[in-house]
Amino acid sequence: AYNNEEGVGQAIRECGVARDELFITTKVWNPDQGYESTLKAFEVSRRKLGLDYIDLYLIHWPVVGKYRETWKALIHLQEEGLIKSIGVSNFQIHHLKEIIED
């Protein structure tokens, strides 16, 4: 998150700590929301981090008209084993109800 994925990836490679002892979180940003855009953004993040999987992937903000499809993309990535856990930031109760109902 916050344009530091390449630096975090470098630190992971150089630190000597086993991957399973790290918990890595990143986010899909507002301009990248939507189903296909989220899938592409995830791959960019994963490449920058140099990881096979992400521990926690978050939707940064509920972008109107896009966050529901973004959530579906996160579910897909989790089902593929590319993300261990998914979540949201800055959502209100009505946003949560909508993604749960989908």
C-alpha positions as CSV (number, residue, x, y, z in Angstrom):
1,A,0.0,0.0,0.0
2,Y,1.0,3.6,-0.4
3,N,3.4,3.0,-3.2
4,N,5.8,0.9,-1.1
5,E,5.2,-2.6,-2.5
6,E,8.5,-2.7,-4.4
7,G,10.4,-1.7,-1.3
8,V,8.5,-4.2,0.9
9,G,9.3,-6.9,-1.7
10,Q,13.0,-6.1,-1.6
11,A,12.9,-6.2,2.2
12,I,11.2,-9.5,2.2
13,R,13.8,-11.0,-0.2
14,E,16.7,-9.6,1.8
15,C,15.6,-10.1,5.4
16,G,16.1,-13.8,5.7
17,V,12.8,-14.4,7.5
18,A,10.8,-17.4,6.2
19,R,7.7,-16.4,4.2
20,D,5.4,-18.3,6.5
21,E,6.5,-16.1,9.4
22,L,5.5,-12.9,7.6
23,F,1.9,-11.6,7.2
24,I,1.7,-9.3,4.2
25,T,-1.2,-7.0,3.6
26,T,-1.9,-4.7,0.6
27,K,-4.9,-3.0,-0.9
28,V,-6.7,-2.5,-4.2
29,W,-6.8,1.3,-4.8
30,N,-9.8,3.3,-6.0
31,P,-8.7,3.7,-9.6
32,D,-8.2,-0.1,-9.9
33,Q,-11.6,-1.1,-8.7
34,G,-14.0,-3.2,-10.8
35,Y,-13.7,-7.0,-11.5
36,E,-11.1,-7.2,-14.3
37,S,-9.2,-4.1,-13.0
38,T,-8.9,-5.6,-9.6
39,L,-7.5,-8.9,-11.0
40,K,-4.9,-6.9,-13.0
41,A,-4.0,-4.7,-10.0
42,F,-3.6,-7.8,-7.8
43,E,-1.1,-9.3,-10.2
44,V,0.9,-6.0,-10.3
45,S,1.0,-6.0,-6.5
46,R,2.0,-9.6,-6.3
47,R,4.8,-9.1,-8.9
48,K,6.1,-6.0,-7.0
49,L,6.1,-7.9,-3.8
50,G,7.6,-10.9,-5.4
51,L,5.2,-13.3,-3.6
52,D,3.2,-16.4,-4.6
53,Y,0.3,-15.3,-2.4
54,I,-0.8,-12.3,-0.3
55,D,-2.0,-12.9,3.3
56,L,-4.6,-10.1,3.4
57,Y,-5.9,-8.1,0.4
58,L,-8.2,-5.1,1.2
59,I,-10.5,-2.9,-0.7
60,H,-9.3,0.6,0.2
61,W,-12.5,2.5,-0.2
62,P,-16.1,1.6,-1.4
63,V,-16.0,3.3,-4.8
64,V,-19.6,3.8,-5.9
65,G,-20.6,1.4,-8.7
66,K,-17.4,-0.7,-8.4
67,Y,-16.9,-2.0,-4.9
68,R,-19.3,-4.9,-5.3
69,E,-17.5,-6.2,-8.4
70,T,-14.2,-5.6,-6.7
71,W,-15.3,-7.8,-3.8
72,K,-16.3,-10.6,-6.2
73,A,-12.8,-10.4,-7.7
74,L,-11.3,-10.7,-4.2
75,I,-13.4,-13.8,-3.6
76,H,-12.2,-15.3,-6.9
77,L,-8.6,-14.6,-6.0
78,Q,-9.1,-16.2,-2.6
79,E,-10.7,-19.3,-4.1
80,E,-7.7,-19.6,-6.4
81,G,-5.4,-19.6,-3.4
82,L,-3.7,-16.3,-4.3
83,I,-5.1,-14.5,-1.2
84,K,-5.4,-16.1,2.3
85,S,-7.9,-13.5,3.7
86,I,-9.9,-10.6,2.2
87,G,-11.3,-7.5,3.8
88,V,-12.3,-3.9,3.5
89,S,-11.3,-0.5,4.7
90,N,-13.5,2.6,5.2
91,F,-16.8,0.7,4.6
92,Q,-20.0,1.7,6.4
93,I,-22.6,-0.8,7.5
94,H,-24.7,-0.4,4.4
95,H,-21.7,-1.2,2.2
96,L,-21.0,-4.4,4.2
97,K,-24.7,-5.4,3.9
98,E,-24.6,-5.0,0.1
99,I,-21.5,-7.2,-0.4
100,I,-22.8,-9.8,2.0
101,E,-26.1,-9.9,0.2
102,D,-24.4,-10.4,-3.2
